[in-house]
């Protein structure tokens, strides 16, 4: 499987960040996969944000669930992360993955006015 993140590299504070993960090699409806988003703040460890599984159920980090939404487009084999009300503390590298160890290369997102 290959995963590729895409989205804006720069977002203004208070706006909504939207990232898309395009998956190739597997269908995102393939049984038992949980398509996930994580991020890595500068100098810190990985933070799991949320996921959508093969049947469309969603899961969110307790600390981010009020601002996070994960959805999918099965016709395009893509899944999407939306993070609302971003602040400079949301400046991170964002990764999408298949939930079993395969991740994209990541995309840098900077929140700045």
N, CA, C and O of each residue as an XYZ file, in Angstrom:
452
protein
N       0.851     -1.185      0.000
C       0.000      0.000      0.000
C       0.893      1.244      0.000
O       1.968      1.259      0.600
N       0.421      2.278     -0.684
C       1.110      3.569     -0.657
C       0.125      4.644     -0.262
O      -1.038      4.620     -0.666
N       0.595      5.576      0.520
C      -0.249      6.655      0.999
C       0.438      7.983      0.725
O       1.651      8.111      0.886
N      -0.337      8.955      0.316
C       0.200     10.269      0.000
C      -0.694     11.338      0.590
O      -1.878     11.430      0.266
N      -0.101     12.160      1.475
C      -0.836     13.271      2.065
C      -0.808     14.484      1.136
O       0.168     14.711      0.421
N      -1.874     15.245      1.159
C      -1.903     16.492      0.390
C      -2.757     17.499      1.126
O      -3.678     17.148      1.863
N      -2.424     18.770      0.905
C      -3.152     19.824      1.554
C      -2.327     21.092      1.599
O      -1.193     21.105      1.120
N      -2.870     22.162      2.166
C      -2.142     23.428      2.211
C      -0.997     23.363      3.198
O      -1.118     22.761      4.264
N       0.086     23.968      2.852
C       1.228     24.006      3.754
C       1.120     25.113      4.792
O       1.815     25.093      5.808
N       0.247     26.077      4.530
C       0.103     27.228      5.422
C      -1.376     27.489      5.662
O      -2.170     27.590      4.727
N      -1.720     27.595      6.923
C      -3.098     27.866      7.326
C      -3.081     29.001      8.338
O      -2.175     29.087      9.166
N      -4.069     29.861      8.272
C      -4.134     30.971      9.213
C      -4.828     30.541     10.499
O      -5.696     29.669     10.484
N      -4.438     31.158     11.611
C      -5.104     30.855     12.885
C      -6.617     31.039     12.786
O      -7.112     31.948     12.119
N      -7.325     30.155     13.464
C      -8.786     30.092     13.550
C      -9.430     29.412     12.339
O     -10.625     29.119     12.358
N      -8.642     29.159     11.286
C      -9.197     28.489     10.119
C      -9.267     26.984     10.320
O      -8.800     26.451     11.326
N      -9.858     26.314      9.347
C      -9.943     24.861      9.368
C      -8.896     24.267      8.441
O      -8.798     24.623      7.267
N      -8.119     23.355      9.003
C      -7.123     22.626      8.222
C      -7.789     21.396      7.613
O      -8.486     20.649      8.298
N      -7.566     21.201      6.328
C      -8.103     20.031      5.657
C      -6.987     19.323      4.898
O      -6.340     19.914      4.034
N      -6.770     18.068      5.225
C      -5.753     17.253      4.567
C      -6.404     16.007      3.975
O      -7.345     15.443      4.533
N      -5.876     15.602      2.837
C      -6.381     14.405      2.170
C      -5.278     13.373      2.050
O      -4.125     13.702      1.772
N      -5.643     12.129      2.262
C      -4.725     11.013      2.073
C      -5.235     10.161      0.912
O      -6.341      9.623      0.950
N      -4.409     10.056     -0.107
C      -4.752      9.218     -1.250
C      -4.061      7.873     -1.105
O      -2.841      7.799     -0.961
N      -4.849      6.821     -1.145
C      -4.350      5.469     -0.915
C      -4.308      4.703     -2.233
O      -5.263      4.741     -3.009
N      -3.219      4.020     -2.482
C      -3.115      3.154     -3.649
C      -2.601      1.800     -3.209
O      -1.820      1.680     -2.265
N      -3.058      0.790     -3.915
C      -2.629     -0.563     -3.590
C      -3.663     -1.357     -2.822
O      -3.773     -2.568     -3.011
N      -4.426     -0.703     -1.956
C      -5.510     -1.343     -1.209
C      -6.743     -0.472     -1.344
O      -6.648      0.739     -1.543
N      -7.897     -1.102     -1.233
C      -9.114     -0.334     -1.088
C      -9.275      0.079      0.365
O      -8.980     -0.707      1.265
N      -9.733      1.282      0.605
C      -9.927      1.719      1.986
C     -11.132      1.045      2.635
O     -11.388      1.239      3.824
N     -11.861      0.266      1.874
C     -12.944     -0.536      2.438
C     -12.490     -1.961      2.738
O     -13.291     -2.816      3.115
N     -11.204     -2.198      2.567
C     -10.663     -3.540      2.852
C     -10.834     -3.856      4.335
O     -10.537     -3.024      5.193
N     -11.308     -5.047      4.626
C     -11.642     -5.423      6.004
C     -10.492     -5.228      6.985
O      -9.339     -5.579      6.737
N     -10.883     -4.646      8.112
C     -10.077     -4.573      9.324
C      -9.006     -3.477      9.308
O      -8.230     -3.352     10.256
N      -8.966     -2.689      8.240
C      -8.016     -1.597      8.244
C      -8.633     -0.358      8.885
O      -9.817     -0.063      8.721
N      -7.794      0.343      9.611
C      -8.208      1.572     10.282
C      -7.301      2.682      9.794
O      -6.147      2.789     10.209
N      -7.826      3.487      8.928
C      -7.044      4.520      8.255
C      -6.896      5.720      9.176
O      -7.883      6.313      9.611
N      -5.668      6.063      9.460
C      -5.383      6.924     10.596
C      -4.614      8.178     10.218
O      -3.954      8.256      9.182
N      -4.732      9.160     11.113
C      -3.933     10.382     11.036
C      -3.141     10.541     12.330
O      -3.665     10.359     13.428
N      -1.873     10.883     12.170
C      -1.038     11.216     13.306
C      -0.283     12.486     12.968
O      -0.234     12.899     11.810
N       0.299     13.099     13.973
C       1.126     14.275     13.741
C       2.294     14.258     14.699
O       2.272     13.589     15.732
N       3.314     15.012     14.331
C       4.511     15.086     15.142
C       4.923     16.531     15.313
O       5.465     17.133     14.386
N       4.676     17.096     16.477
C       5.135     18.461     16.726
C       6.654     18.526     16.727
O       7.305     17.516     16.993
N       7.227     19.664     16.441
C       8.690     19.780     16.416
C       9.311     19.360     17.744
O       8.949     19.886     18.797
N      10.228     18.431     17.695
C      10.936     18.008     18.889
C      10.138     17.145     19.842
O      10.574     16.901     20.968
N       8.970     16.674     19.410
C       8.121     15.874     20.293
C       7.754     14.555     19.628
O       8.073     14.315     18.464
N       7.082     13.715     20.389
C       6.677     12.408     19.885
C       5.431     12.477     19.027
O       4.802     13.525     18.877
N       5.098     11.336     18.472
C       3.937     11.241     17.612
C       2.642     11.338     18.423
O       2.550     10.829     19.540
N       1.658     11.997     17.840
C       0.343     12.113     18.464
C      -0.701     11.535     17.523
O      -0.854     12.005     16.396
N      -1.416     10.520     17.982
C      -2.487      9.950     17.189
C      -3.691     10.869     17.266
O      -4.061     11.327     18.347
N      -4.311     11.145     16.107
C      -5.387     12.122     16.069
C      -6.759     11.487     15.867
O      -7.717     11.829     16.561
N      -6.847     10.579     14.932
C      -8.142      9.989     14.633
C      -8.039      9.009     13.493
O      -6.994      8.889     12.854
N      -9.142      8.298     13.237
C      -9.128      7.274     12.209
C     -10.535      6.980     11.725
O     -11.531      7.305     12.371
N     -10.571      6.346     10.550
C     -11.825      5.835     10.008
C     -11.560      4.411      9.557
O     -10.565      4.141      8.885
N     -12.451      3.501      9.926
C     -12.158      2.119      9.595
C     -12.816      1.695      8.285
O     -13.445      2.504      7.603
N     -12.663      0.431      7.946
C     -13.091     -0.098      6.662
C     -14.589      0.033      6.419
O     -15.047      0.054      5.276
N     -15.352      0.121      7.523
C     -16.795      0.218      7.378
C     -17.301      1.649      7.562
O     -18.504      1.894      7.481
N     -16.410      2.574      7.806
C     -16.790      3.972      7.936
C     -16.941      4.473      9.358
O     -17.288      5.637      9.559
N     -16.694      3.642     10.341
C     -16.724      4.094     11.734
C     -15.520      4.987     12.004
O     -14.429      4.753     11.483
N     -15.732      6.006     12.818
C     -14.664      6.950     13.119
C     -14.254      6.884     14.585
O     -15.046      6.523     15.455
N     -13.008      7.238     14.834
C     -12.401      7.189     16.161
C     -11.553      8.440     16.321
O     -10.886      8.867     15.379
N     -11.577      9.032     17.517
C     -10.860     10.272     17.720
C     -10.109     10.270     19.027
O     -10.511      9.636     20.002
N      -8.998     11.001     19.024
C      -8.278     11.262     20.249
C      -9.167     12.065     21.188
O      -9.859     12.989     20.760
N      -9.144     11.716     22.449
C      -9.978     12.425     23.424
C      -9.621     13.906     23.487
O     -10.486     14.758     23.689
N      -8.359     14.194     23.315
C      -7.920     15.585     23.448
C      -8.251     16.422     22.218
O      -8.231     17.651     22.286
N      -8.554     15.775     21.098
C      -8.796     16.515     19.861
C     -10.190     16.313     19.289
O     -10.526     16.916     18.269
N     -11.000     15.490     19.913
C     -12.248     15.075     19.275
C     -13.204     16.230     19.014
O     -14.037     16.160     18.111
N     -13.083     17.294     19.806
C     -13.984     18.427     19.589
C     -13.603     19.253     18.360
O     -14.391     20.074     17.891
N     -12.402     19.034     17.846
C     -11.932     19.820     16.703
C     -11.633     18.968     15.471
O     -11.303     19.506     14.413
N     -11.743     17.664     15.596
C     -11.260     16.765     14.544
C     -12.403     16.015     13.882
O     -13.356     15.593     14.537
N     -12.290     15.861     12.589
C     -13.244     15.054     11.838
C     -12.489     14.284     10.763
O     -11.677     14.855     10.034
N     -12.756     13.002     10.669
C     -12.166     12.166      9.627
C     -13.301     11.615      8.773
O     -14.285     11.089      9.291
N     -13.152     11.741      7.480
C     -14.168     11.245      6.554
C     -13.480     10.538      5.394
O     -12.251     10.487      5.331
N     -14.275      9.995      4.476
C     -13.665      9.271      3.368
C     -14.469      9.449      2.093
O     -15.656      9.772      2.124
N     -13.807      9.233      0.988
C     -14.449      9.175     -0.322
C     -14.019      7.859     -0.957
O     -12.919      7.740     -1.496
N     -14.901      6.885     -0.884
C     -14.525      5.557     -1.364
C     -14.368      5.521     -2.882
O     -13.657      4.666     -3.411
N     -15.031      6.450     -3.591
C     -14.906      6.460     -5.052
C     -13.508      6.904     -5.479
O     -13.031      6.535     -6.552
N     -12.856      7.702     -4.625
C     -11.502      8.173     -4.928
C     -10.444      7.436     -4.125
O      -9.249      7.677     -4.292
N     -10.885      6.538     -3.251
C      -9.971      5.819     -2.351
C      -9.136      6.802     -1.529
O      -7.915      6.677     -1.429
N      -9.814      7.765     -0.956
C      -9.172      8.802     -0.162
C      -9.868      8.927      1.191
O     -11.052      8.621      1.326
N      -9.118      9.377      2.179
C      -9.739      9.786      3.428
C      -9.151     11.122      3.842
O      -8.029     11.467      3.470
N      -9.923     11.867      4.616
C      -9.634     13.277      4.864
C      -9.662     13.592      6.348
O     -10.469     13.048      7.101
N      -8.776     14.471      6.747
C      -8.741     15.014      8.101
C      -9.152     16.465      8.056
O      -8.655     17.231      7.230
N     -10.054     16.851      8.936
C     -10.350     18.262      9.140
C     -10.089     18.606     10.604
O     -10.548     17.915     11.513
N      -9.350     19.677     10.810
C      -9.042     20.159     12.150
C      -9.478     21.618     12.213
O      -8.953     22.460     11.484
N     -10.429     21.910     13.075
C     -10.992     23.256     13.136
C     -10.249     24.139     14.138
O      -9.510     23.655     14.995
N     -10.464     25.422     14.006
C      -9.950     26.420     14.959
C      -8.461     26.234     15.240
O      -8.043     26.171     16.396
N      -7.676     26.149     14.186
C      -6.241     25.879     14.369
C      -5.539     27.065     15.013
O      -5.943     28.216     14.850
N      -4.491     26.758     15.738
C      -3.613     27.746     16.368
C      -2.176     27.422     15.964
O      -1.926     26.371     15.374
N      -1.241     28.298     16.267
C       0.159     27.976     15.953
C       0.642     26.674     16.590
O       1.590     26.062     16.098
N       0.003     26.245     17.676
C       0.382     24.971     18.305
C       0.018     23.768     17.437
O       0.464     22.655     17.719
N      -0.770     23.963     16.401
C      -1.094     22.884     15.466
C      -0.086     22.803     14.318
O      -0.273     22.022     13.385
N       0.956     23.587     14.380
C       2.034     23.483     13.399
C       2.782     22.182     13.617
O       3.406     21.993     14.662
N       2.727     21.287     12.648
C       3.262     19.944     12.796
C       3.491     19.340     11.421
O       3.109     19.902     10.395
N       4.125     18.183     11.436
C       4.120     17.319     10.269
C       2.989     16.304     10.465
O       2.913     15.641     11.499
N       2.123     16.193      9.474
C       0.949     15.331      9.550
C       1.154     14.125      8.645
O       1.602     14.249      7.505
N       0.815     12.951      9.181
C       0.981     11.705      8.449
C      -0.336     10.945      8.396
O      -1.126     10.978      9.340
N      -0.561     10.266      7.288
C      -1.671      9.320      7.223
C      -1.101      7.909      7.102
O      -0.007      7.700      6.577
N      -1.878      6.948      7.603
C      -1.397      5.581      7.589
C      -2.529      4.576      7.566
O      -3.705      4.922      7.686
N      -2.136      3.305      7.406
C      -3.138      2.242      7.278
C      -3.468      1.560      8.604
O      -4.264      0.623      8.656
N      -2.847      2.044      9.662
C      -3.149      1.494     10.972
C      -2.396      0.219     11.321
O      -2.506     -0.293     12.436
N      -1.630     -0.291     10.361
C      -0.846     -1.506     10.640
C       0.618     -1.310     10.287
O       1.346     -2.278     10.069
N       1.044     -0.061     10.231
C       2.472      0.189     10.111
C       2.928      0.845      8.838
O       4.122      1.106      8.691
N       2.044      1.123      7.915
C       2.438      1.788      6.682
C       1.955      3.226      6.712
O       0.774      3.488      6.940
N       2.874      4.160      6.482
C       2.561      5.580      6.603
C       3.048      6.331      5.376
O       3.967      5.901      4.680
N       2.409      7.459      5.135
C       2.885      8.332      4.087
C       4.140      9.059      4.518
O       4.639      8.866      5.627
N       4.640      9.895      3.632
C       5.878     10.622      3.938
C       5.635     11.792      4.870
O       6.573     12.298      5.486
N       4.422     12.217      4.980
C       4.097     13.335      5.836
C       4.042     14.647      5.071
O       4.674     14.804      4.027
N       3.282     15.574      5.606
C       3.193     16.900      5.011
C       3.293     17.942      6.122
O       2.610     17.850      7.143
N       4.142     18.917      5.908
C       4.330     19.979      6.888
C       3.181     20.970      6.788
O       2.833     21.435      5.703
N       2.600     21.283      7.934
C       1.560     22.306      8.008
C       1.999     23.362      9.006
O       2.339     23.045     10.146
N       1.993     24.590      8.587
C       2.336     25.717      9.451
C       1.109     26.589      9.641
O       0.434     26.964      8.683
N       0.837     26.898     10.889
C      -0.277     27.789     11.209
C       0.304     29.147     11.577
O       0.986     29.292     12.591
N       0.030     30.115     10.756
C       0.603     31.440     10.955
C      -0.221     32.464     10.188
O      -0.782     32.176      9.131
N      -0.276     33.648     10.739
C      -0.968     34.725     10.044
C      -0.030     35.465      9.094
O      -0.448     36.408      8.423
